[in-house]
Amino acid sequence: MSARLVAGLTALALATAAPAVAQTQTVPTSLDEARAQGYTGRPADEPAGSMLGGLLAIGPGFFVHGVGHYYTGDEATALKLLIGELLGAGLVVAGALVAARPEEAGRAGPLPISLVQSGVFLFLGSWLADVVGTFKGAEPFDDDTSRLGGHALGLGYRYVGDPRTARRHRLVPSLTLDSGRVFVQPSAEIEPNFSERRFALDVGGRPWRGAAGRDHIAVGARLRRDESAAFGYATRAAEGWLAWKLDLGQLIARMRRFSITQRYAVGIEQFQFGASPSDVPAPFADADFTSSWFSLASGFAFNAARRTHLTLEFVQDPTVAIPAASAQSGLLRGAFSHQYRDDLDIDVEILAGDGFSVALGLVYAL
Amino acid sequence: MRCKALLALAALSVGCNRAVPTREAAIEAARTLELAADLSVELDGALITSCPDTLMTPEADEAPVVCVRLTAFDAEIRVVDSGCAPRAVRVHVQNAASDAVVGWRAFRAGESTARAATRACCETLLNPNGDERHPDWTPLGPEVTLDDASARSCGETRGLCWTSTARPGTDQAWLTPWTTAAPTAASGAACVSLSAPQAGTLRAAPFVLAQRVRATLTPVATDDGPALDFVVIGNTGEDHAALERLVERVNDEDVPFVVISGDIAANGSEEALDRARRALDALEVPFFMTLGEKDADGAEPTGLVERFGASTDVLTLPTLQAWQPKVVLLDSAEGGLSAKTFAALPDYLAPGTPPGAAIVVTHTPPFDPLGLRGAGFKRRGEGARLLAALSRAGVAAVITGHLNEPGADVQSGVEIVHGGARHFVRVRVNEAGRVAVQRLD
């Protein structure tokens, strides 16, 4: 006990002593001293946050986006936000018009859902940018610490809160081999008694900026095999996807390091049915039925703290662990990734829909 | 639904598991009704519903009124009386076939040791009055039929109605026309409540007056032999005039019943549901209904069970022949099936006695034939689970609503018929289990 205590106290003493040793520069006590030391003040085009402006952005600003920025004098951004609002509303109306021709809805495919989701995303996004930007002012968010590039080994656990299945616990191992421009990620999701299992292989690349840019475009493919020894079916699926992440700061100065994300996927899936509910067909057995799907995810990503990256997304994906909240809506996905050490991340993912799913994972950089 | 929306807005709160009353719970609750501490009503193939405004009861009548909606062609309404005084219950039945027959039989809900031994040995030989539905009860007499004129004397109100009277003290019971005066306590024999040792276990068992409403479907002759026809309508949504038009069309067809595949209301509001129910009340034959997302407000009941019956059910079609098809209604209004429905699916789809084809009617198809649109089940794994069960059970056909384009495809050997918008689908099922589906405009 005493050895541990001494070691701990010594470490604490060293840790607290270190800054004292490092502080060689005097802290300025006046604005003049600060200016003498190089402080230049806030640039004129980067105003401080405004409480009243933020409230205006919340209230009347919901109907006329950009009111908050307009109040703080940033008229150019206010105009961009207003255009974003109008564009978003236009997309929603266009989606609704396409969907309003029910007999032809089949020919439109995923167009209505894509238009509506993109429109809602743009509408709410421009409003949120107005509110956040006005409250916060020009100070940027923390640097994006999401891990891009490098190899990693992941080990996770998922709990599925879905009343339709009694098999709620899943083990989620994964391996990521990421060169920056190209990555490969085999993964699995296995119920402990092996009655539900999923194996997947993701292969993708970032043709624009690679791992250098936190905002990027990525394309990829996913091969997936699902097996259910509880309900007697198996599937094999191939999915192609396109995803992008864009730092909003490139469009709105006050939203630097606040990114928007979007992912589209199209897949085809072959189903194999067993002779009994406990019978899982072999991987290369004939398919009984083939069907395709489309999925879409839109959201925001930013660092909520210096080493904690947060992603919030609205997801329409019929292949995830739980069903959408209702027949006409989707799921909310929240992902939290904390860089506990340079070589260790703690990941948490929550899906909320008709039921919920919580995944906890550790990612070790190799 | 609202809970889920709030959950979504709260973004990432860990699920919403508040105890909401579901339609399934409402269906279960509607299978029984407690009229007094010692008097209750139990239902098989029927659910408690609200009484029509036009239903009149004699003045100063203290007999309780029970209104039920039939969900099967062979239903039983049991008045279970644990007292001994003479009592009456007025029963009004909705959704009965025009040729439905009403019968009754009194029981003690128990049996003597000697009777149990006889039954175990050779019931049909020594105890010909045994009842197939209640083999371990003691019948107090043979089944008696209420004449048709008496059963249909409900004044201006459609349906069947009667007054059921029981004198448990003397093991007597009978059905009389609705207008019969209810007995008073003084009008019966002396009521002496006996304890089990005094009366014997059997006399202490509850007195049950089982009232059965039965209809038999008559097959039509076709080139392929005898067959049964019915109509599936649905997907009228906001177009209420279309629903009224479809009801008129159905009344011109010679079919014994109608199945509604859902989405006949503009939204789940009480007003929209009442409007839809009024339109369906114009049908001249019984209807059975599963729900679409436009009818339902999430999984909550909002009066759906009361208005339209059980949205998940098995409807056996009695033919008096060596084949008996069934229609399985599966509630997929939420874009999937509930845990309870999934669990019961093997029973729903199991071959009946006598055997016959199974036809499934559900609003949302397991998979959208135009996949990219995603109008099938919300989660593909659940679609696969259902399709695997349908395929293994050899279901003859699945008829869906939801999609606005009519069409048909075969998924894993199961014929899936998409009725389309404002649809009118005529289904014919024959002795060999073959199903022919014709979409009519």
Interface residues (C-beta under 8 A of the other chain):
Chain A: P102 E103 A105 G106 A108 G109 P110 I113 G161 P163 R164 T165 D226 S228 F231 G232 Y233 T235 V266 I268 E269 F271 F273 G274 A275 S276 P277 D288 F289 S291 S292 W293 F294 L312 Q316 P318 T319 V320 I322 P323 A324 A325 S326 A327 Q328 S329 L332 G334 I350 A352 G353 D354 G355 F356 V358
Chain B: M1 K4 A5 L7 A8 A11 L12 S13 V14 G15 N17 E293 G298 A333 E334 G335 G336 L337 S338 A339 F342 T364 F367 D368 L370 G371 L372 R373 G374 A375 G376 F377 K378 R379 R380 G381 E382 A384 R385 L387 A388 A389 S391 R392 L403 N404 E405 Q411 S412 G413 G420 A421
